């Protein structure tokens, strides 16, 4: 009932945001009641860039100082060398909740040879693969110049629809008071399925996180408090830039009924190239999410390999803007995509946590060439925002998570931005019209 009451209060508080980029009207009052270790008022803009389907061992293998390996065990006890695999590999590895439990194997981390693979030309033991650094050099440049986390865990142990809910709310609960959480994407899902505008009859499989009951399903339109509600209630602004509005497994606010059918939905913007246009016009919300289209996404079998340049283009645009001195950018991947990872996650219940995913923190105050070995999860990003804007807590995974403070040094002088190089010919945020496929079924 506590979370249900919170939801009612948040919705009733009003949804009108302030002009993007302005300071909260109640700044002085909030500054006097700061809790946590992220100083209030120093960070006025947070940009959360969400990419797709990569583990730490897969995408950042060999990053100096990071805990990565070159081989892993299979279910027969054999040692399997990780093989170089293109970022645009034409196949997708199962990464539903069942695939997690198979790969995790009660913490033995040796079931990666037993999962299904969808697509063509997959090599033997395809899950035991890593992307060569030469294909993702902009990511390495960001990680080596700023702060990287090698203990960032996906909060859920399943695929994209639920993962994106955790990124905006710290939960994938059906409702504020429910123990049932979204578990796997709707069966046969495409970019046009998932969320409140899904076709009639669409069903999302659910899991009771306390009992492991997986017998229930529901239409994928949920209602629980989100970080967007906390921001709006406090008078802070937010924007969610997505490839296209409407149903989609990556379109998180489209699956929250009070957002989809209320005035807050005006903060959901498409296409995602509008982010650069708004930035060029001097507009940046206090908190921004940017979601890729399929080509930009790093999602196997869907991406054309442009993801690293796409992210670098956004980071450079923010870094060279007037907002840089008071900004924090987080680049994170929504799930592990089925790829091998050797670090066993802590298990809080039957659904949390999932495997490691990469996280890069970019800011004038981010530690230089720093690798964080502290345990983080999606709720850590939410907690950073909650403390930076003194919003209070949603009471979900953000309550138990750390606040990423070890990745920052707020006692240092704000440093100038250094451009992240990427191929000048790749203007990926201007290519929305080239990608009409949208997110795939995410296996």
C-alpha positions in Angstrom: 0.0 0.0 0.0 3.0 2.3 0.6 4.0 2.2 -3.1 0.4 2.6 -4.2 -0.1 5.7 -2.1 3.1 7.1 -3.4 1.9 6.5 -7.0 -1.3 8.4 -6.3 0.5 11.3 -4.7 3.0 11.5 -7.5 0.3 11.6 -10.2 -1.8 14.1 -8.2 1.2 16.4 -7.7 0.9 17.6 -11.3 2.9 16.8 -14.4 3.9 20.2 -15.7 7.6 20.5 -16.1 9.7 23.6 -16.2 11.6 25.0 -19.1 14.3 22.6 -20.0 17.6 23.5 -18.4 16.4 25.9 -15.7 17.1 25.5 -12.0 14.4 24.1 -9.7 12.2 26.8 -8.2 12.5 25.2 -4.8 16.3 24.9 -5.0 17.1 26.6 -1.8 14.7 24.6 0.3 15.9 21.3 -1.2 19.5 22.3 -0.8 19.0 22.6 3.0 17.7 19.0 3.2 20.3 17.1 1.1 20.9 13.5 2.0 23.4 11.2 0.3 26.9 11.7 -1.1 26.1 13.4 -4.4 26.2 17.1 -3.7 23.0 18.9 -4.6 23.2 21.6 -7.3 26.6 20.6 -8.8 25.0 18.3 -11.4 22.1 20.1 -13.1 21.8 17.8 -16.2 22.0 14.0 -16.4 22.0 12.2 -19.8 21.3 8.5 -19.8 22.3 6.8 -23.0 20.9 3.2 -23.2 22.5 0.7 -25.6 21.6 -2.9 -26.1 22.7 -6.5 -25.3 26.3 -6.7 -24.3 28.2 -8.1 -21.3 31.4 -6.6 -19.9 33.5 -9.6 -21.1 32.0 -9.3 -24.5 32.2 -5.5 -25.2 35.1 -4.3 -23.1 37.4 -7.3 -23.2 41.0 -6.2 -22.4 40.1 -2.7 -21.1 43.1 -1.8 -18.8 42.2 -2.2 -15.2 38.9 -4.0 -15.8 38.1 -7.5 -14.7 37.7 -9.4 -18.0 38.8 -12.9 -19.1 39.9 -14.6 -22.3 38.2 -17.9 -21.6 35.4 -19.6 -19.7 34.0 -23.0 -18.6 31.3 -24.8 -20.4 28.7 -27.2 -19.0 31.1 -30.2 -19.5 34.0 -28.6 -17.6 35.9 -27.7 -20.7 37.8 -24.4 -21.0 36.5 -22.4 -24.0 38.6 -19.5 -25.4 36.6 -16.4 -26.1 36.7 -15.8 -29.9 36.6 -12.4 -31.7 33.1 -11.8 -33.1 31.9 -8.8 -35.1 29.7 -6.3 -33.3 27.2 -6.8 -36.2 27.1 -10.6 -36.0 24.1 -11.9 -37.9 22.7 -13.9 -35.0 21.1 -13.3 -31.6 21.7 -15.4 -28.4 18.8 -16.2 -26.1 18.7 -13.8 -23.2 15.3 -14.5 -21.7 15.0 -15.3 -18.0 15.3 -19.1 -18.8 18.6 -18.5 -20.6 19.9 -16.6 -17.6 19.2 -19.5 -15.3 20.8 -21.9 -17.7 24.0 -19.8 -18.1 24.1 -18.8 -14.4 23.8 -22.5 -13.4 23.5 -21.7 -9.7 26.5 -19.5 -9.7 28.8 -21.8 -11.7 28.6 -19.6 -14.8 29.1 -22.5 -17.1 25.9 -22.9 -19.1 26.7 -20.6 -22.0 27.1 -23.5 -24.4 23.5 -24.7 -23.7 21.5 -21.6 -24.9 19.7 -21.3 -28.2 20.9 -19.1 -31.0 18.6 -17.3 -33.5 20.1 -16.4 -36.8 22.7 -17.6 -39.3 26.4 -18.4 -39.5 26.9 -18.6 -35.7 30.1 -20.4 -34.8 30.3 -23.2 -32.3 30.1 -21.8 -28.7 29.0 -18.5 -30.1 28.1 -17.0 -26.7 31.8 -17.3 -25.8 32.7 -14.2 -27.9 34.1 -10.7 -27.6 34.0 -7.7 -29.9 37.5 -6.6 -31.1 38.5 -3.2 -29.7 39.1 -1.9 -33.2 35.3 -2.1 -33.8 34.4 -0.2 -30.7 37.3 2.2 -30.2 35.1 5.2 -29.2 33.8 3.2 -26.3 37.3 2.4 -25.1 38.2 6.1 -25.5 35.3 7.1 -23.2 36.1 4.4 -20.7 39.8 5.2 -20.5 39.3 8.9 -20.4 36.6 8.9 -17.8 35.2 6.2 -15.4 34.2 2.7 -16.2 32.4 0.2 -13.9 33.2 -3.5 -14.1 30.7 -4.4 -11.4 27.6 -2.9 -13.0 24.9 -5.6 -12.9 21.6 -5.6 -14.9 18.9 -5.4 -12.2 16.7 -8.0 -13.8 17.7 -11.4 -15.2 15.7 -11.2 -18.5 15.4 -9.2 -21.7 14.7 -5.7 -22.8 11.1 -4.7 -21.9 11.7 -5.3 -18.2 15.2 -4.0 -18.3 14.1 -0.6 -19.7 11.5 -0.4 -16.9 14.3 -0.8 -14.3 16.2 2.0 -16.0 13.3 4.5 -15.5 11.8 3.1 -12.3 14.0 0.6 -10.6 11.3 -2.0 -11.0 9.3 -3.9 -13.6 6.3 -4.5 -11.3 2.9 -4.8 -12.9 1.6 -2.3 -10.4 2.9 -0.4 -7.3 1.8 -3.1 -4.9 2.4 -6.2 -7.0 5.0 -9.0 -6.5 4.6 -10.0 -10.2 7.2 -8.4 -12.5 7.5 -8.4 -16.3 9.8 -11.3 -17.1 10.2 -12.0 -20.8 9.2 -9.9 -23.8 5.8 -10.6 -25.2 5.9 -13.8 -27.3 6.8 -13.1 -30.9 7.4 -9.5 -30.0 8.4 -7.0 -32.7 9.1 -3.3 -32.4 5.3 -2.8 -32.6 4.6 -4.8 -29.5 5.2 -3.9 -25.9 3.6 -1.0 -24.0 0.1 0.4 -23.6 -0.5 0.7 -27.4 0.3 -3.0 -28.0 -2.2 -4.9 -30.2 -5.2 -6.4 -28.3 -4.3 -9.8 -27.0 -0.6 -9.1 -26.4 0.6 -10.8 -23.3 3.7 -10.3 -21.2 5.0 -13.3 -19.1 5.4 -12.5 -15.4 7.4 -13.8 -12.5 6.7 -13.6 -8.8 10.1 -12.4 -7.6 9.5 -13.9 -4.1 8.1 -17.3 -5.0 9.3 -17.9 -8.6 5.8 -18.5 -9.8 5.8 -18.0 -13.6 2.3 -19.0 -14.4 0.8 -15.5 -14.8 0.8 -13.1 -17.8 -0.6 -9.6 -18.4 -1.1 -7.0 -21.0 2.2 -5.0 -21.1 0.7 -1.7 -19.8 1.8 -1.2 -16.2 1.5 1.5 -13.5 4.0 2.2 -10.8 6.0 5.3 -9.7 8.9 6.3 -12.0 11.8 8.6 -11.8 9.9 10.8 -14.2 7.2 11.3 -11.5 9.8 12.3 -8.9 11.3 14.8 -11.3 8.0 16.3 -12.3 6.8 16.5 -8.7 9.9 18.5 -7.8 9.6 20.9 -10.7 12.6 19.4 -12.6 12.4 18.6 -16.3 12.9 15.4 -18.2 12.8 14.1 -21.8 12.8 10.6 -23.2 14.1 10.5 -26.8 13.1 7.3 -28.7 13.2 6.1 -32.3 9.5 6.2 -32.6 6.6 6.7 -30.2 4.1 4.0 -29.4 4.6 0.3 -28.6 8.0 -1.0 -28.4 10.1 -3.1 -26.0 12.6 -0.3 -25.6 10.0 2.5 -25.2 9.8 2.4 -21.4 7.4 5.3 -20.6 5.0 4.1 -23.3 4.3 1.1 -21.0 3.4 3.2 -17.9 -0.3 4.0 -18.2 -0.4 7.2 -16.2 2.4 8.6 -18.4 1.1 7.2 -21.7 -2.4 8.6 -21.1 -1.5 11.7 -19.2 0.2 15.1 -19.8 3.7 13.7 -19.0 3.6 11.9 -22.4 4.5 15.2 -24.0 8.0 14.7 -22.6 8.4 11.6 -24.8 10.1 12.7 -28.1 10.7 11.0 -31.4 12.8 10.5 -33.4 15.9 10.4 -31.2 17.7 12.8 -33.6 15.6 15.5 -31.9 18.1 15.3 -29.0 20.8 16.9 -31.1 18.4 19.5 -32.4 17.2 20.5 -29.0 20.8 20.6 -27.7 21.8 22.9 -30.6 18.9 25.2 -29.7 20.2 25.4 -26.1 17.6 23.1 -24.6 18.6 20.2 -22.3 16.3 18.8 -19.7 17.5 18.1 -16.2 17.3 14.4 -16.9 17.4 12.9 -20.4 17.1 9.3 -21.7 18.2 8.6 -25.2 17.2 5.3 -26.8 18.6 4.0 -30.1 17.0 2.6 -33.2 18.0 -0.9 -34.2 20.9 0.1 -36.4 22.5 2.2 -33.7 21.8 -0.1 -30.8 24.7 -2.6 -30.6 22.0 -5.3 -30.7 23.4 -8.4 -32.5 21.6 -9.3 -35.7 20.2 -5.8 -35.9 23.0 -3.3 -35.6 25.1 -2.1 -38.5 28.0 -1.4 -36.2 27.4 2.3 -35.9 26.6 2.3 -32.2 30.0 3.5 -30.9 29.9 6.5 -33.4 26.3 7.2 -32.5 27.1 7.4 -28.8 30.3 9.4 -29.4 28.3 11.9 -31.5 25.9 12.5 -28.6 28.7 12.7 -26.0 30.6 15.2 -28.1 27.6 17.3 -28.6 26.9 17.6 -24.9 30.6 18.0 -24.1 30.9 20.9 -26.4 27.7 22.6 -25.2 27.2 25.2 -22.5 25.8 22.4 -20.3 29.1 20.5 -19.9 30.3 22.1 -16.6 27.2 20.8 -14.7 26.6 17.6 -16.5 26.9 13.8 -16.0 26.5 11.4 -18.9 25.9 7.7 -18.2 26.3 5.2 -21.1 24.8 1.8 -20.1 23.6 -1.4 -21.9 20.2 -2.7 -21.0 21.0 -6.4 -20.8 23.8 -8.9 -21.4 22.4 -10.3 -24.6 23.3 -13.9 -23.8 27.0 -13.3 -24.1 29.5 -14.9 -21.8 30.5 -13.2 -18.6 32.5 -14.7 -15.8 31.3 -12.8 -12.7 28.4 -14.4 -10.8 25.8 -11.8 -9.7 24.4 -11.5 -6.3 20.9 -12.9 -6.1 18.4 -10.8 -4.1 15.4 -12.9 -5.2 14.3 -15.1 -8.0 14.7 -12.3 -10.6 17.4 -9.9 -9.4 20.3 -9.4 -10.2 21.2 -10.3 -13.7 24.7 -10.4 -15.4 27.2 -7.6 -15.7 26.6 -4.9 -18.3 29.0 -2.1 -19.1 28.7 1.4 -17.6 30.7 4.5 -18.5 30.3 7.7 -16.4 31.4 10.9 -18.3 31.5 14.2 -16.5 33.8 17.1 -15.6 33.8 15.5 -12.2 34.2 11.8 -13.3 37.4 10.2 -12.1 40.1 9.9 -14.9 41.0 6.5 -16.2 39.2 5.0 -13.3 37.7 1.5 -13.1 35.1 1.0 -10.3 35.0 -2.4 -8.7 32.0 -1.4 -6.5 28.8 -3.3 -7.0 26.3 -1.2 -9.0 22.9 -1.9 -10.7 20.4 0.2 -12.7 19.0 1.5 -9.4 22.4 3.1 -8.9 21.8 5.5 -11.8 18.4 6.3 -10.3 19.9 6.9 -6.9 22.6 9.2 -8.4 19.8 11.3 -9.9 17.7 11.2 -6.8 20.6 12.6 -4.7 21.8 15.1 -7.3 18.3 16.6 -7.4 17.3 15.7 -3.8 14.2 13.9 -4.9 13.7 11.2 -2.3 13.6 7.5 -3.2 11.2 5.5 -5.3 11.7 2.6 -2.8 12.6 0.0 -5.4 16.1 -1.1 -6.4 17.2 2.5 -6.0 16.7 2.0 -2.2 19.3 -0.8 -1.9 21.7 0.4 -4.6 24.8 2.5 -4.2 24.9 6.0 -5.8 27.9 5.7 -8.1 29.8 8.2 -6.0 33.1 6.3 -6.2 33.2 7.1 -9.9 33.2 10.8 -9.2 35.4 13.4 -7.4 33.3 16.4 -6.7 36.2 18.0 -4.8 38.2 18.5 -8.1 38.0 21.4 -10.4 35.6 20.8 -13.3 37.8 19.8 -16.3 37.4 20.8 -19.9 35.9 18.3 -22.3 38.1 16.4 -24.7 36.4 15.3 -27.9 35.8 11.6 -28.5 37.0 10.7 -32.0 34.7 8.8 -34.3 34.5 8.5 -38.2 33.4 11.9 -39.5 31.3 10.2 -42.2 29.1 8.5 -39.6 26.4 11.0 -38.6 24.2 8.3 -37.0 21.7 10.5 -35.3 20.6 11.9 -38.7 19.9 8.5 -40.1 16.6 7.6 -38.5 14.8 7.3 -41.9 17.3 4.6 -42.9 16.1 2.3 -40.2 12.4 1.4 -40.4 12.8 -2.0 -38.6 12.8 -0.7 -35.0 13.8 -3.0 -32.1 13.7 -6.6 -33.0 12.0 -9.4 -30.9 15.1 -9.4 -28.6 14.9 -13.1 -28.9 
